Amino acid sequence: MRRWITVVLGSVLVALGSLAPAFAQTVGGGLTALPTTSLGPDLLKNGGFETVNAGAATSWTLGAGLGLDQLIKRSGLFSYRATGNFATATQTIQLKKGIYKLSGWIRTQGLGSGTTNGVRLQFDFRPFVNDWKTTEVISGTRDWTLYELPNLVVTTDATVAIKLENYNNSSGTVWFDDLKLQEQQGQAVEVFLLHPNFRGMLFDDQPPTMKFDVTVTPPGGDFTRYQVTGTLKDEASGEVLVTQNYRASANFVADLEGGLMQAGRAYLATFSLVDLSSSAAVSTYPAYRVSKAPAAGRASMNIAFDAKNRVLVRGVPRFVLGVYDSGSSYSAQDPFWENQLWSPTGERRMEGMKINFYLNYWYGEAPADAMKALMSSLQKRGVMYLQTGNCFDKFAAGTNFNINSSDPYVSDISAHPGSAGYYTIDECLSTLIPGAFAQYDRLRRLDPDSLTFMANFGTPELGLWRDSADILSTDPYPLYGAQPAGGYNHRQVADWTARTRDAVKDARPIMTVLQFFKFTSQGRYPTLPEMRNHAWMAIVEGARGL
């Protein structure tokens, strides 16, 4: 969501001073690759529209303008054709808890008008929850095109509706064929690093035992046939330091000793599901890169986390108060920033605000000298900065952002003591996770003592992002549009914050972005008591700053 000035709730940092030698012994670790998935059998009934009864496709609702077509189809004998001001076709289906992918081929002729009306392929959770996922509006004239909705997270067994939706009373002709709904089956063993909780760095004043959350889904559901094996090995030499076996169960926390690691070296912690009858690994989750780091090094690191999920700035816990900004020009001159940000006659007039964190997502293309001048101005008041290079909605983070196109740029701005890290994910669709993960992997290698920050919706797929950023946050904006008769849903702030905490299994700091703007012309600004209540709701649910 593109915003004006808003308030950031989170756990970020303030960094002062110059880099110390201990910094050289840190390794920017974490998950090394995204896990793979496979697609299960098609769960839709008659998704190819080949089963016919009394001239109509079975398993789908009937209505005006809906019928079968033998002449224009992608495969088989029939497609499903909708003409004129046609009805929305629906199929309801019972699903188990899991993650699903809906796909289908669509052809159009003279349909609707741009994004105003047309047709959409939709996965509808209502009334189970007030949520639905849909393709873009499909209109005009186009040949057979495959449309997909992946990462559809169903949190508990539920009935959902698959809809071939006539959006906004469109007219024209559309054909559907070869629709599928398949479960995205994860690996038989899935892992999440709980401790250490900052980029796999195990500081030597922390317990040397690493902890991993392990979920097992054995073939055939037979836990007795399998065990989980964890290994810790030197990434460069391949030398195995530790091997530990665990009894397979649906979910458990696996301890893996890390005391034998040497500071400044990278190690890989890997977990496999092993068939006891053959000693063969049937599934191996991607490795986590971990390392041992000197506790004294925190004093020279801009950012780290502690065991209480607090953000450390130069080793000091910080409760973050931040401003989320947009717009405005920039300059490499200090007087410009003094006037722009702080002067009582400038644009922002922030002097006296008790903030320690600042983000402006319009500065992603700004040159390094301007950003260093900005950070120097912020540093005078103990404020840290996150530079922008984010994806948004369906658009991947582009190379127009300097942090994405230039390693030297990252090295240059990250050497400034006011650099907190990078803002990389802004309300992005989950299809962009692979690109966000690759970006994160690159930035943590280039700048180990930084953080990447994400602001996204508090939807069920939030947990899919957990290894693509250091700090997950949500941005609940309850004052949307005209105030309803029953009032705005202010508890959304608490609910989304709790979901963020659950997504990282309460093992990392989390943030919440709080509304301080008018959302649509029919809405209004939050009042001071409402903003105070939003802050308390977020804090109570586990956020570490405002």
Beta strands, then each sheet from edge to edge (+ up, - down):
strand 1: 6-10
strand 2: 30-31
strand 3: 38-42
strand 4: 52-53
strand 5: 56-57
strand 6: 66-69
strand 7: 79-83
strand 8: 89-95
strand 9: 98-111
strand 10: 118-124
strand 11: 132-134
strand 12: 140-154
strand 13: 158-167
strand 14: 173-185
strand 15: 189-195
strand 16: 201-203
strand 17: 209-216
strand 18: 226-234
strand 19: 240-247
strand 20: 251-257
strand 21: 267-275
strand 22: 280-284
strand 23: 288-293
strand 24: 304-305
strand 25: 311-313
strand 26: 316-318
strand 27: 320-325
strand 28: 357-360
strand 29: 384-393
strand 30: 419-428
strand 31: 451-456
strand 32: 471-474
strand 33: 510-514
sheet 1: 1+ 27- 28- 29- 30- 31- 32- 33- 1+
sheet 2: 2+ 23- 16-
sheet 3: 2+ 23- 21+ 18- 19+
sheet 4: 2+ 23- 21+ 22-
sheet 5: 3+ 14- 7+ 6-
sheet 6: 3+ 14- 9+ 12-
sheet 7: 4+ 5-
sheet 8: 8+ 13- 10+ 11-
sheet 9: 15+ 17- 20+
sheet 10: 24+ 25- 26+
end
